[in-house]
Amino acid sequence: MAESIQSTDISHTRIEIDNIAVQQKGLDSSQDGGIKFVDQTNYNIYGNLDNMGDYSKDYYEKSQYQQQNLDIESNISSLSSTTSITSTGGSSPKHTDGLKKNLQARHVSMIAIGGSLGTGLLIGTGTSLSAAGPASMFIAYSFVGILVFFTMAAIGEMASYIPMDGFTSYASRYVDPALGFAVGYCYLFKYLILCPNQLTAASLVIQYWIDRDTVNPGVWITIFLVVIVIINVAGVKFFGEFEFWLSSFKVLVMLGLILLMFILMLGGGPDHDRLGFRYWQHPGAFKPYSDAIDGSVGKFVAFVSVFVYALFAYLGIELTGIVAAEAYNPRKSVPRAVKLTVWRIVIFYLVTIFLLGMCVAYNDPRLLAAKGAGTSAAASPFVVAIQNSGIRVLPHIFNACVLIFVFSACNSDLYVGSRSLYSLAVDGKAPAIFKRTTSWGLPHYSLGVCVLFALLAYMNVSSGSAQVFNYFVNVVSIFGLLSWICIFITYIGFMRAVKVQGVDRSKFAYSAPFQPYGTYFSLAWCVFIAFIKNFTVFLGHSFDYKNFITGYIGLPVFVIFYFGYKFIKKTKIVKSHEVDLFTGKEVFDQQEIEGKILDQEKQIRLRENKFSLEWIYEKFLGNIF
């Protein structure tokens, strides 16, 4: 048994599971003394490890225990059905089979970027551009992109070391159970609000073609809700595959949009107007906040006001920390998703925003009119650029793309909401009924609660209630920012424990770069943005109390949840030398070993089958999709 495992209960469970695996699968000695793994249920026969090269042989000879482990993936699935690794390091019995590890590396990677590509980028950028100008918008989104990278890096290191069921488990294990309770519910509230908000957005997008007086929005809400529930009920494997293709479509749309903006900027549109940096010179790259607050001070105020929109555009990219619990071999899939994030931030956000600022002026009448157009294509600054160039048919095509973006976001929001509630239940911070799962790994009671909250979308049937969801967007941004803050705090606790206990970070599957400075820098700025994100409510002629409440309500909620739980449960901050860095680690150590063996098999297969679909994907598309 590997030395890293510290839990007796899990160790005994592993031994029992391995014995069962030995009985179920044949162990055949080859003539040259190697060991052949014979899977009697139509799995691949790995063959003699001695013939698989030094890379595999080194792992094979690592311990006698690994030689007896015939099918690690099967063993881990069996372990998941009997025990749950909790945030405190112990193991607790489950009522059913638990979550299934059916997400592959490509699923995790695409869900991570697909979860953030949505209306915040396609539509929210219009508000940013009209509020502060192209240069302010580009700088603000670039700066928040840096914070996003460090957030992903922190998640990546913790989730690839010992993947757990959600942020509440990480925070409880490495910092304080009270912090886990607070961040768990803040994250849950975020997705309980997001799902009905996205359903409302979907009905508004369709109103671009069909007026609400012709077809009641409740019809479209019902159709979308039924479809996303079916997708989520089908299981994580189907969900992952569905989201992979939806996210791939979103990536193609963004690449097409970048190409279109580039062509329009160079004068390739029907009007042949070469724009270049015209709008950066007139009306200017920086826009004053208002007539009353102008000059350098006004431009700075406008620049700071854009951070809230930049933040909302990136929210959801941290989904890697959630899906890692259902990913096979997270030591491979999670680092891959994190490493690709920086390139995707540069391409899909910064390049797109830079080109948008060259194609649309911040004082364009169509842009100012688009701010009141809801969430359909009419509200998008990209459509303004298309219309200004004289292209007629594209707005309808773009609206269809926006609809698919919203549908994908709604689908993933329902998934993340159910897993967040499941995580709280597994960690003992929600009723135990919510950690029950079906035989195919669906937390059905948790999903049911999220579906009930999704019914709030029917408030949109009354036209006067739609404004409520604009405030909900404000609430979502503060809950999302609090989640990022807690991720950084958790990672600081994790790093300190690793250092005090003498664990070598250089041997991790992924270690976050520029640490600890990157985390301290990002944490400080996230806290700063949390306090100033809605400061503009104080700058008008009258105090905007509705935006003030919805923009800051997350702060007192978080404080009440943290200190309330700490007072009731008498929790203490976990000292660095007492943090459990080992329980449950062996499961993923062995999964990583098998994954590397399978990767070598894959490389051999790719060399032997050049120009196959698999070879083409790995060679050319893997870093994009």
N, C-alpha and C positions, 0 to 999 in steps of 0.2 A: 504494500500500500504506500502510495506517495507520502512523503513526509509532511507535505503542506497541510493535509487535512487534519483538522483539530476536533471535529465533532464525532463522538462515539456513535451516536444514533445513525448519522449518515454513513459512517464507515461500515457499520453492521449491515445497513440497507444495501450498500454497494456490493458487499460480499455475497449477500443472498441473491441479489439480482444477477451477478456474474455467474453464480452457480447455476441459476435457471438458464442463463444464456448458453452455458456450456452444454447443458442437457439438450437444449433445443437445436443447437447448431453443431454439426460434426466437426471434430478436430482430427485432421488427417496429416500424418507425417510423410513428407516427401522423401525420396530416395537419398537426397544429398543432405539430409538432416534439417532442412528448413521446415517451416510450419505453413500449412495451407489452410486458409479459412474457407470452409465450405458452407455456404448459406443455403439452406434447404427451402427457402421461400422466395426464390427467383431474384435474390440480390446478386451483385457482382461477386465472382470468385477472385479474391485479391491475389491468390497465388503465392509463390515463394517470395518472401520479403527479401531474401538474399539476392534475388534477381532484379530487385526494384531500384538498385543503386545505393550509394553510400548515404544519401540524404534520408531515405526511408529507413535504412538499416540502423542508422544512429538512433533514431527514435524507437525502433523495434527493440534494440538491445538496452534501452534505458533502464528497464526494470523487468523482473519476472512477472510482475503483476500485469504489465501491458501485454505480455505474450498470451496471457489467459483471457484477455478481454477481446472476445470474438467480434462483437458488434457494438461499438461504443454508442452509436446513435440510438440503437434499440435500448441499451441499458439506461441511457439518460432519459428517454421517453418513459421507461418503466419507473425510474426514480421520480420523475415529475408526477406520476400518477399516485405515488404513495407519500411523498414528503414535500414540504414547501420550505425553501430557505428563507427565513424571516430576516428582518432588518437587524434584529438583535443577535443573529448568528445561530440561533437554534433551529430546530426542525419541528414542524407541527403536522399532524395528520390532516389529509384533505378528504373531503367527502366524495370527490369524483376524480377525474383524470387530470385536472389542471390544464393550463395553456399548452398548446402544441407548438413545437419548434419547427414550423413549416415555411418560414421565410428565408429565402436565399439571399446571397449578397446583393444581387441586382435588385431584389425587392426593397431591401433596406435602403439602398442608395437612392433609388428613385422616389420612395415614399418621403425621404428626408427633404429632397428639393421640391417634390410635388406638393408637399404640405404647406409650403409657403408661397408658391406661385399662384396667386389668385387675384381677387378684386383689389387688394391693397396695392399691387403693382400696376395692374391694367387701368384702374380708375382712380385710386388714391393719389397717384402721382400728379393728376390734374390739379387737385387742391394744393399740393405742395408747390407746383410750378406757379400757380396764380398768386400764392401767398408770399413767396420769397424770391422767385426768379430762378433761372437755370443753374447758375453757379452755386447759390446757397443750397439748392436741392441736391446737386451732385455731391457737394462736400458733406452734407448731413447724411445722405444715404451711404456714402463711403465710410464715414466715421462709424455709423451704426453697423455697417458690414464688418468692421474690425471687431466690434463687440460680439457679433454673431459668431465669428470664427473662433474666438476664445471660448465662447459658450459651448460650441460644438466640440472643441478640443477637450474641454473639461469633461463633458459628457462622454466623449469617446474613450478617454483613459479609464474612467470608472466603469463604464458599461462593457468594455472589452476585458477588464480585469475579472470582475464578478458581476455579470448581468443580473439585475434584480427586476422586480415587477413594475417599478415606477419610481418617480422622484421621492416619494414619501419614504420608500425603503432605503434609498441611498442616504437621505438626510438623517433618518432615525439611526442608522447603523454607524455613520461616521461622525455625526455631530451631536444631535439631541433628538429624542423621540418627539419632543414638543415642536421642533422645527419640521420634522417629518409630517406631523399632523397638520400644521399650518400650511405648508407648501402643498401638501396633498389635496386639501380642500380648496385652496385658491386655484390650483390647476384644474380641479374638477369643476368648479364654478365657471371657469373660463369656457370649458367645452360644453357645459350645460346651456350656456348662453349662445355660443357660436353656432351650434347646430340649428336651432330655430331661426337664428338671424340669417344663416345661409339659405334656408328654405324660403324665407321671405325675399331674399335677394334673387333667388331663382324665379319666383313669380313676377318680380319687377322686371327682370330681364326679358321675360316672355311678353310683357306688356309693350315692348318695343314694336312687336308685330300685331298683337291682339289686345285691344283695349279691355280694361277691367270691367267695363259695362257690358261687353260682349260675352266674356267668359269670366266667371268669378275666380279670383286668385286662389281660393280654397281648392279648386279643382287641380291646379298645377301643384300646389303644396301637397295634396294627397298623393298624386302620382309620384312625385319625387320621394316622398317619405316611404311609400310602399317599396319602391325600387331599392333604396339604400338599406332598408331593413332586411330585405331578401338577401342582398349582397353580404351584409354583416352576419346574418344567420347561417349562411352557407359555410362559414368557417374561415380561418385566417389564411389558409392556402389559396382559396378562391379570391378572398379579399386582396391578398398580396399581388396575385396575378392581374386582377382587374385594375388595381391602382398602378401597377407597373405600366400597363398599356395606356391608361389615362394620363399618367405623368409623362410618358414618352410623347404622347400627343401634345401636351402642354409645352414640352421642350421644343418640339418642332414648330409650334406656333410662335414661341418666343424667338427662335432662330429666324423664322420667316419675317417676324416683325422688325428684328434688327436689320435684316437685309433691306426691307422696305424703307425704313427710316434713313438708312444710308443712301439708298438710291434717290429718295426725295431730297435729301440734303444736298446732293450733287446735281440736282436739277433733272433727274430722270423721270419725273412725273409728267402727266399730260400738259401741264402748264410750262414745263421746261425752265422753271425758275430756280436758279442756282442760289441756295440759301447760305451755305457756309456758316460763318459766325455772325451773320447779319443781326440776329436778335440778341446776341451777347453785347452788341454795340448800341443798338437802339431797339427796344426801350432800355436795354441794359442787362448785365449779368446778375445784378443784385437789386431786389425790389424793396423799397421802404415799406414798413409795416402799415402805415396809414398817413393821411395828410397831416394829422396831428402829431404823429411820431415819425419824423422823416430824417433825412441826413444819415450820417454814419450810425447813429443810435438806432434809427428806424430800421436800417438794413440788418443790424445785429439782432434786434428783437425779432424780425421776420425770420432770420436764419435759425434762431433758437426754437421758434414756433413750429418749424418743420420736423423737428425730431420725433414728435408724436406720430406723424404720418409715416416717417421712415421706420419707426418701431413697429407699427401695425403691419407694414408691408413684409417684414421679416418674420413676424410671429408664426410659429408652427414649424420652423426649421429644426427645432429641438426635438422633433418626434423620434429621432434616433434612440433617445433614452427610453422611450416607451416600447418601440418595436423590437428592441434588443432582447426583451424577455421571450419573444416568440421567433427569434432568429436562430437558425441552425449555424453552429460555429461562429458565434459573435466575435471571436478573436480575429476573424477575417472580414466579416461583413461590416462591422462597425467602423474599424479604422479606414476601410475603403470609402465608406460614406463620408467620413470626416475629411479625408484628404481631398476628395473631389469637391467638397463644399466651397473651398476658397476659390477654385476656378469657376464654379458656377455662380458664385456671388459676383465675381468680376464680369462674367459674360452676361448673365441674365438680368442683373440689376444695374451695375454701373455703366456698362456699354449702352444698354437700352435707355437709361435715364439721360446719359450724356447726349445721345442722338436725338432724344425727344426735345431736349432744351434747345437744339439747333433748328428744329422743324416747327416749333410753336412758340410764339411770343407770350410772355406772361400776361400781357394786357389784350390778347386776342379776344374779340367779342364772342366768338364761338366758344372759347375756353371758359369765359365767365358765365355764359349761358349753360354750359355743360355741368357746372357745379350744382345746379338745381334739378338735374335730370335723373336722380336716383342712382341705380346701379346697372342700367342697361348700357349698350354701346354708345348711346348719346352722351353719356357722362364721361366717356374716355377721352383723354387728350390725344391719344393715338388716332382716334376717329376724326378729331379736329384737323390733325395733320393730313389725313387722307382726303378729307373734304376740301381743304385749302388747295390741295394739289390738283383737284378736279376729277378724282377717281370716284365713280358713283356706286358700283356694286359692292365694293369691299365693306362698307359699314354693316351690311346684312350678314356677310360672312363672318365679320369680326364679332358681331353680336352672338352668333352661334358658338363661336369659340369661347366667349365670355360665359355662356350658359354651361358649357362643358367644364370650364374652370370652376364655376360655382358648384356644380354637381359633384365634382371630385372632392372639393373642399368639404362639402356637406357629408359626403361618404366617410372621409377620414376623420372628421370631427366626431361623428357618432361612434366610430371605432375607438378613438382615443378616450372619449368620455367614459365608455364602458370599461376600458382597461384601467383608467384612473380610479374608478370606484372599486374595481376588483383589487387593485393594488392596496388601497386603504383597508379593505376587508382582510386581505392576506396578512397585512401588518398589524391587525388587531385594532384598527382605528375606525372601523365601520362594522355594522352588523355582519355576523359570519355568513349569513345567507347569501351575501353578495360575492363571496369567493367560490360559490358552487359553480361548476361548469358541466357542460354536456360531455358525452363520450368523444366528441370531435373538438373539444377544447373551447367551447363558447361559454363565456360567463353570462348566462341567459338572464339571470335576475338583474345584474348590473346593466345589461343592455336594455332591459325593460324599463328601468328607471330613466335612462337617457331618452328612450323613445317617448315616454310620458312628457318630459320637458320639451321635446321637439314639437309637441302639440301646441306650444305657445305661439308657433308660427301662424296659427289660425287667427291671431289678433290682427293680422294683416288684412283679413276679410273686411274689417272696418277701416276705412281709409284714414280715419283720424288717429288710429293706433300705430300707424307705420312709423311715426316720429319716435316712438318708444325705442325702436330698434336702432335708431341712430345713436341714442344714448347708450345702448347696449354695447356698441362698438367701442365707445369710450371706456366702458367698464372692462371690456376684454383686454384692452391695451395695458391697463394697470395691473391686472391679474397676471398677464403674460410677463410683464417686466418684473414683478415680484418673484415669479418662477425663475427667471434668469438670475436674479440676485441670490436666491436660495441655492441655485446650482453652483454659483461661485463660492458661497460660504461652505457648502458641502465639500467641494473640491479642495478648499483650503484645509479642512479637517482631514480629508483623505491624504493629502500630501504630507501633512505634519505627522500623521500616524505612520505612513510609509517610511519617513525619515527616522523617526524615533525608534521604530522596530527594526530598522536596518534592512528593509526590503529594497532590492536593487531595481530601480525604475527602468534602467537600461535594458532589462530583460523582459519588459512588458511588451505585449503585442502592439500596443500603441502608447507612446508617452507624449503628452502635450508639449509643444515647443514654447520657448520664451517664458518659462515658469521659474519662480512664482510671480514675476513682475507682470506678465500679461493678465493674470487673474486679478491681482490687486488693482491694476489700472482699470480693467473692465468693470470690476465691482464698484469702484469709486464713481465711475461715470454713470453706471446704471442707477445707483442711489441718487445721484444728482438729477438725472433725467426724471426719476420718479417724483421728485419734489417740484420740478419746474415745468413738467409736461403740459399743464393746463394753466400756466400763469397768465395767459392772455385774458382770462375771465375778469381780471382786475383792471384791464386797460381800457375797457369801453366806457361809454357814458353811464351805463347802468351795470350793476353786478349780475353776471350770468350764473345764478345759483344752480341751475340744472346741470350745466356743464361742469361746474365746480364739484357738485356732489358725485356725479357719475365718473368724473375723472380721478377723484381721490378716495372714493369709498373703499377701494381695496386696501388702503393703508390701515385704517382702524380695524377692518375685518381681520387682517393678518395679525395685528397686535393682540386683539382679543382672543383669537384662536391659539396663538402661541402661549401667551401668559395664562390663559384659561386652562389649557391642557396641562401646562407645567404646574399650576397651582393644584389642580384636581389630582393628577397622577404623581405629583412630587418627583418629576423627572429631573435629571441632572445632565449637564453637558458631559459627553463622553471624553475622558482623558485620552491623550494620544497613545499612551502605552496600553490602554485597555480596549482600544478599537479592535474589533475582530476583522482581521484581514485575510483569514484563511478558510473559515467554514464555507463549504460549498465550492471552493476554488478548484478542487480536484476534478469535479465533473467537467468543467470547461477546459482544464489542462488536457484531459484525455480526448475531449472533443476536438481540441486544437490539433492533437497528434494525428487523429484520424483524418482531419481535414487536410493536413499537409500531405498525407499519403495519397488521398484522393486527388489533391492538386497535382501531384507528380504524375499520377495516372492520366489526368486530364492533359498535361503537357505532352505526354507521349502520344495520346490520342490526337491532339492537334497537329503534332509533327507528322503523323501518319495520314492525316486527313486534311491536308491543306485545301483551302478554298471551299470547305464545307460551311454551312450556315453558322455553326458554332465557331469556327475559325474566323469567319468574317466579323462576327459579333465581338469576339475577344480582341481582334486585331485593330478594328476601326471604330466600333460603336461603344465598346465597354466603358470608355471614359466619358461618354456623353449620356448614355442611357443606362 
